[in-house]
């Protein structure tokens, strides 16, 4: 997913600045998405619901790439992000809970071999696991994420993690926030649209992602959706809404199988442009990026 590529880029930057021994606060608290029906669509109308079956499992590949630029009055960084492939597997524990674990990830591209910080975070992501409490609408009520047992500090003391693991946890949380697809409570038909608001971090910007889903087609087993992406300031993101000017645009498409908690296919692109800092200050920071992501089911069982 595009959020993965961006989160890794930022994590690599901060790791390089802070050093491997720095202790950081735990990942931000999960906030359940807000779902609002915009239009019920055409008759016949019926609820759209997940139907997870205990023992169900699957493996998905999360791929991302893009470009990111940060500019201040005295400096500018502008570079392509590495192309990433991050596999993870999941298993359904009950109709309302599934577990997950990330497997070995890899980065590719002209600078991937020299990007040691990103490589370190990819290593820290391997073995990160947890579970999600999930209702029939696909609304995550709780997300629990555990550091990888391969983290040497966590293995010695479960109150400590490396910088790489800290950002691996942030990466997993941010990715799941974007990948899980909540459905509206009301009955809907083809052409229905609903809006999902959820916190998101992409590149150097944290904001509230505003995703508008439209039901393209459905049958008893699956649904196809189109997606339009936008964004607005998040008052809990650390930057006060009156100190950010933000533009987010993007499109995508998703395919759901109701027995699986994740889309079996999700493809999207998003462009972000933001200025942060007091509007009257000459020291405002400009953030800009174009990101592409792809999630697909790797193994069917």
Secondary structure, DSSP 8 states (H G I E B T S, - for coil): -HHHHHHHHHHHHHHHHH-TT------------EEEEEE--SSS-B-------TT-EEEEEEEEEEEEEEE-SS-EEEEEEEEEEEEEEEEEEETTEEEEEE---EEESTTGGG-HHHHHHHHHHTT-EEEEEE-TT--EEEEEEE--TT-HHHHH-TT---HHHHHHHHHHHHHHHHH-----SS-B-TT-EEEEEEEEEETTEEEEEEEEEEEEEE-SSEEEEEEEEEEE--TTSSS-GGGEEEEEEEEEEEEEETTSSS-SEEEEEEEEEEEES-TT-TT-EEEEEEEEEEEEEEE--
